[in-house]
Amino acid sequence: MRIIAGKYRGRRLKSPPSLETRPTSDRLRETLFNILAPRIKGARFLDLCAGSGAVGIEALSRAAKQVTFVDQSRKMCALIEANLETLGVDEDVVEVVSVEALEFLRRRTKKEGEPFEIIFFDPPYATEYEVVLDYVGERAARLLADDGIVVVEHHHKNDLKEEFGGLKRYRELKQGDSCLSFYAQPAT
């Protein structure tokens, strides 16, 4: 895996040692960040179910202000930390948290913290997406900035709902076996 653009362009990342973790392909990451380009600079970015951290690191490379990486696997968090260290990323702009996605969100809504402009959610394809997305949708005001978005990577055969609480899908993009669904809070 490599960083596609920005400050760390062309740098290689360590990959997960097993096939249990499905990294977002370079091609899909490039498509994702072409779409996110106008939003990424200065954004607070949450990489939920981060795996190797490639998506969050790409966000950092493209001038995100702060990235939080969340993965329940301590091995994956160690891999993310190793990738960040190899790149020489400033520790002040990243947070790596080893906890299950829903638990992280519950903790985050209880404490004071700035909301995220972008939440990227890419769990294993066999995961029940709805529980986490319902939680984010119900607490969007605490988790997401006013113009924030949630991007979900899922298998193209896994049809997600159009709405989750206060979030409504406004775009869907299919590429190979993967699909990206984009959600935002409707303008009031």
N, C-alpha and C positions, 0 to 999 in steps of 0.2 A: 504494500500500500504506500502511496505517496501523497504528499500535499500538492494540490492542483494549482493554487494561485496564492498571491499575497506574500507576506514577509517570509514564510517558510517554504515557498514554492520549490517543488522538486525534491524536497527532503523526504527520505523514506521513514516509515513508521514500522515498529515491531508489530507483527501480527499475532493473533491468538494462536496458541499451539494446537488446538483441536478444532474440529469442525462443528462443535457444539455452539460456537459463537459465529454468527453470520454477519461479517462486516458489510457495511454499505459499500457497494462497488464504487470505483473511481468515477465511472460514467454517471451513475445516479447522483453521487455527491456533486459532480460538476453541474448537472442539471439543476439540482436543488439550490446550489449557491448562485447560479445564474438568475434564478427566480428571486432569491433572497438579497441579491446585491444592493438594492436601494435601502434595505433595512438593516444591514449587518454592521455598518460602521457605528461604533459607540454603543452597540446593543448589549444588554445583559442576556445571556444565552444559557439555557438549561438543556444539557444533553442527558436525557432520561433513558436508562438502560443503555449506557454509553459503550459497553463492549471495549474495544481498543481505544476509544476516544477520538477516532479519526474525524468524526463530524464536528465535535467541539473544537478540536485542534484546527480544523479548516476554518472555523468561525474566528478563532484567535488570529490565524494567519491573515484573515481578511479584515482585521481591525475591530473585532468585537471588543467591548470594554472589559467584560468579565464573563467567564464561563464556569459553570458548575457542572461537574461530571458526576452522575449517579449510576452505580451499578451494584447489584446485590452480591456479586462475586468479589471476594478480596483479591483473587488472582487477577481479575480484570482491572481492578483499581490499581494494583501494583504495576500492571502493564501500562496503564494510562500515565501513572507517575513516572515510569521509566521513559516513556515517549516524551513527556513534558521536559524531563531533565536533559535528555539527549538534545532537544531543541533549544535548551537554555531559556525556557519560558519563565518569566517573573512570577514568583509564588503569590504575589499580591493580586494577580488578576485571575487566579484559578482556585477552585475548591474541588477536591475529590472526596466523595462520600460513598462509603460502602454500606448500603442499606437497600431494602426493597423499595421500588418506585412509589407505591402508595404510602408507605410509612414516611418516606422523605417528604412527600407533599403534605401529609398530615402535620408533621413537625413544622414545616415551613409556614403553614397558615396560622400556627399558634404563636410564632414569634414575629417581631417586627423586622421587616426586610423589604428592600425595594423589589417591586414586581419585575418579572422577566418580559423582555420585548419578544423573545422567541423561545418557545419550548419545542424541542425535537424529541419525539417519543418513538423509539424503535425497539420494542421488546421482541423476544423470540416469537416467531410466527404462530406457534401453538398457544400463545398466551391469550387470556381473556382481556381484550383491550377495553371493553366497556366499563369495567369497574374504575379504572384509572381515569378514563376520559369523562365519565360521569362526575367523578370527584373534581376534576379540573374545571369542568363546565359549571358545576354548582358554586365553585369558589373562584371563578375567573377574576372577580374584582380584586381579590387578595393576591392571586398568583400572577396575573397578566397585567401589563401596562394597558392603558386605554386603547391603544392601537396595536396591541400585541397579538401574536398569532401562535397557533399550535400546529405543528406539522407532524403527521403520523406516517411512518413507513410500515406498510403491511403487505401481505401476499395479495396479489390482484384478485384472487377468488374470494377473499375475505371482505365482504361488503360491509363497511361501517355505516352507522346511522348518519343521517344528514345533520342531526342536532344532538348535542350533549349539553344539557342545562343551558347556560348562557352562550354556548358556542354553536356556530352554524358553519357547515362546510361551504366554502366558496370556490374551491378548485380541487380537481382530482387529476393526477397525472400518472399514467401507466407506462412502465418501461421494463420489458422482460417479464419476469415473474413478480416484480415489485410494483408497488403503487404508493404514491405520496398523496395523502389527503390533507388539505389546508383548511384550518378552522380559525374563525375570528368571532369576536363579539359584534353583533349587528350594531351599526351606528344608531345612536338615539337622537 
